[in-house]
Structures are given as C-alpha cells and as structure tokens.
Amino acid sequence: MHPLTQYIRDKRKTQDILLMTHVVYGYPSIEDSLSIMRSLLNQGADILEVQFPFSDPVADGPTITTACHHALENKPRLEQLLADIEMLSKEFPKQHILLMSYLNPLLQFGLDNLANTMKNRGISSMIIPDILQDSYPLLAPLTEQSISPIWLVTPDMPDERIKQLKQRADGMLYCVSRKGVTGKQQTDSVDKSATIQIGNYLNRVKGLTELPLAMGFGIRTREDVKALIGHADVAIAGSVFLDAYNAGGIKAVGEQVTSLKSA
C-alpha cells in the first residue's frame, strides 16, 4: 500500500476528516515560507502540499499566482526544495509532506533526476496539476521508483475516465470541487444545494475507487470542511492560508488552521 494511502487510513480511524494545507515555496521569501510550513504543521495540519513556483500556474487563482510570481524573484531551486521537504519530514514525522509542481519545472530538472532525488530523500507523493492521463508513460521514471503522482478528478469527468485513472492512481485522488481555479468562491460559504451536489459527486467517485478522496478548490471555512465529512477523507485548503498570512502574518495562519481543524 502507498505510504500516503496508509497514512490517511490510519488517521481516519480517529478523525472524521483530515486537513491538507498548501504553501508556495519561496513566498514571501524562502525562509519565511519555511516558517509558514512549520506554523501549519505545528498547528496540526495533517498533510502539507509544498508548491514549487511556476510563472504560469494555470490551475491556480490570483492569490497563489501572485505568490508564485513573487517567489520566482527569490530564485528558488527544486533541488533545495526537496532537501527542505526531507528536513521538515524529519522534524514532523507524524505528518505527511508532498511536492506539488507544474510539469515544466520538472522536465527542466529531469524526471530521472527527480525520481532518484525524491527516492533518496524519502518523498513518496507529488501532484502535477497539468499532467494529462495520456502523458502517463512520461512518468515512468517516477513510477519505477514507487512515486505515484496524485491525479485530479473533475466533476464532469465521465465514469469510464475515472476507471481508467484508477489503474494509474495511488496515494489518493484529488477531487476538484468545481470548474475554474483555486481560491475564493463567488460566495463565502457553500449553500445547501451545492453541498448536495458535492456529496453526490464524491459518492460517485467513491463508488469507482478504493483510494482515499481529497476535495479541494474553494475550501475556506470550517463549514466548508464540515460539509465534506462523510464524503471525503481529506479537505484541501490553500489560498485561505496565503490570504491569512498576507493580512495578519504567521499568527493568522495558525489561527486559520485551528479554525478549519475545529470542523
């Protein structure tokens, strides 16, 4: 069983839902981003997703896109990020830290190099949001090292496509809550009809896979997290933490984790 799958299943024995948080490496500086990561983990984030910045993050809304552009000015290096993930994983052995990156920086780094470095540093999970299922053979260097990228599922994805994805997926499935990009929704909370639609969507996916399900895009309040209980195993929140940091610094980040964990 994939380490992330085992981790989620073990945690779910005592938790209704897990919280996965998101940080852009290098924003507002590399050291500050590490401080944000430690704050999230210290406050009880179950899973931490660390994004390597990219100039054109097509799945991300304005908050994360702006953070990526600022982070790139600090000239982050993927090799150093992987070393920092290993360092944090040793500091927080009871939590799970994974890499998130768009495909282009990974190709520049070299997928063989990436696979070997991740294996040597004990990093088993990653998200590549712009990879297509048809490009799966490209990932052979990673899968040969038992590093299985986490695949995204969308509400309009046909059952047959999800079944095909099931053959390639491991760790968990990242279920996107809606079309569009990450960040704030049109309303500040999920209404009853939207909750029902999300529940039906997740139950449909659950019937097609045995992997744990994570739900992301637009998760901002504890009510949003609470609405996922019984449907998803993991609630993913990202932009809300950057917004909290931009408004109130590290303290506000910790308070936001506490709020979402109270669902």
N, C-alpha and C positions, 0 to 999 in steps of 0.2 A: 504493500500500500504506500502511496506517495506520502512523504512526511507532512505536507500541508493537510491532506485529507485526514490523516491520523490525528493531527493536532486539533482540527476543527471538531472531529467526532469526540475526542476526549473532553474538550472544553464544553461541548454541548450537553454532556452528561449532567453538568451543574449550572449551565447558563441557558436562558431562553434564546438568546441571540448574541453573537459576537460583534465587536466593533472593529472595523478596519479603517485606519486613517491614512492620510496622504500628505507627503511633503515634497516640495521641489528642491532638489539638491542644489545648493549654491544660492538660494534666496533667503534673506537679502544678502547674505554672504555665506561662504561655505561653513565657517564656524557657527554662525547664527542658525543655519539650517540644521546643524548637528544638535544645537541647543533645543530647537523646536522638537526634533525627533526624541530627544531624551525626555522632554516635558510630556509628550504624548505617551511614551512608554511608561514613565513614572506614574502617570495618572490612570493607567490601566488599559490603554489601547491593546487589544488582543493581537492585531495584525497591523504592521506598518508597511505601507507601499511607498517606496522612495523613487521618485521620478527623476531620470536624467533629463535635463532641459534640452529642448529642441526648438528651432526657430519657427516651425510651422506645425504646432500640435493640434491637428485637425479635430480631435475628439474633445478638446478642452475649451471651456468658456473663457470669458475675458479675465477672470481672476487668475487662473492658472497660466493662461497665455502671457499675461503681463509679467507674472513671476518668472516664467521661463526666459523671457527676453532680458529681464534684469539679471537673472542667474548667469546667462551666457556671457555677460560682461565680465564676470569673475573667472572666466576661463576654466570651468570645471573639467576634470578628466574622468572618463569612465573607469579607468583602472583604479584611481583613488577612491571613487565611489564604492566600488566592490570591496576595497580594503576597509572602508568605513562601515559598510554593512556587516562585514565579518567582525569588526571591532564591537559594534553595537549588539550583535547577536551573542557575543560572549558576555557583554555587560548585562544583557536581558535574556538569559537562556530560556525563560518560561514563556517568551513571546516569539512571534514569527515575523521575520522581516523579509520582504521580497523586493525585487527590482522591477521598475516599470520604465520602458523606453520605447520610443518610436523606432521603426525599423532602420532608418537611415544611419543614425549614430552607431548602431550595432554592426551594420555592414562595413562601416568605416573602421571599426575596431577589429573586425574579422570574427566570423561566427565560430571558427575553430578556436581562436584565441579566447573568445568569450566563454565557450563551453569549458575549456581547460581551467580558466581562471575561476569561474563560478564553482566548478567541482572542487578545486583546491582550497577555496575559501568557504566551502560548505553551504553555498547558496543554491537552493533547490527549486525556487519558484520565481517566475517572472511574468510580466504582462507586456505584450506587444500590441497595442490597440489598433494599429493599422495593418496588421498582417492578415492576409486573406487565406481562407481554407485551402484554396488551390495552390497556395505557396508552401504548403506543409513540407514537401520534400526539401525545401531550402533549410529547414530547421534540423536536418539530420545530425549535424554536429552536436546540437543540444540534446536531442532525444537519445542519442547514443550514450550520453553521459547521465541519463535519467533526469534530465532537466526538461520538464514538460511545460511549455508556455500555457498560461491560463487563457482560455478562449472566451470571447464575448458573445453573448446571445442577445438578440434584439426582440422586441415584442412582435414584430411582423415576420420573424424567421419561421419558415414552414417546418412542420414536424420532421419531414424527411431530411432537411438540412441539419436539424438538431441531432437526429440519429447518426448522420454522417460525422458530425462533430464529436459525438460521444466516443467514436472509435479512436479519436486522436487526443481527446482531452484527459487531463489528470489534475489532481490537486483540488480544484473546484471550478465551477462555471461562474463567470461574471455576467449576471443578468442586468442589462441596461434597462432602466425603468421607463424610458421614453425616447423618442427620436430627438436628435439635436445634440447639444454639447453639455459638458459638465457645468455645474453651478446652479445659481438661483432659478427657481421655477417662476412661472408667471404669478403664482400665489405663494404665500409664505407657508402654507400647510396643505396637506393632501386631503381633498374632500372625500366624502363617503363613497361616491361613485367611482372615483379614481382608485380608492383603496380596494374596492371590489374588483376592478379591472386588473390591478396589480396582483391581487390574490389569485385570480383565475389564471393569469399569465404564468405566475410562479408554479402553481399547481400543475399546469400543463407541462412545463419543463420538467418538474419533479417526476412526472409520470414517464419521462423518456430517459432518465439517467439516475444512477445511484450516487453520483457525486454531490457533495455539498453545494448549495446555491448561495451566492452572494448577490446583493442588489445594490446598485449604485446609480448615480446621476440624480442630483436634486435632493439628497438626504441632508436636512439641515437642523431638524428639531427632534426632541425626544418623542414627540407624537409621530413623526415620520418613522422613527426606529420602531416604536411600539406597534405601528400598523403592520410591520413586517413579521412580527412574532407569530410563529405557527406556519409561516410560508417560506421564509428564508432562514439560512443558518448564520449569515453574516450581513450586517448593514455597513455599507461603504460611504464614508463622508470625506470630502476633500476640500472643496472651495471654502466651506464654512470655517475651517481652521485657519486658512490663509486670511480670510476676512477678519477673523477674530484677532489674529496677530497684527494685521495692519491697523486695527482700531485700538488694540489695548496691549500689545506685546505678549510676552511669554505667559504672563499670569492669565490673560484672557484665553489663551489656548488651553491651558489646564482646566479652566472653568468650563469651557465648551465640552471637553472630554467628559468631565463629571456629569454635565447635564445630559449628554447623549447616553452615557452608561446607566443613568437612572431610569431608563425606559422599562 
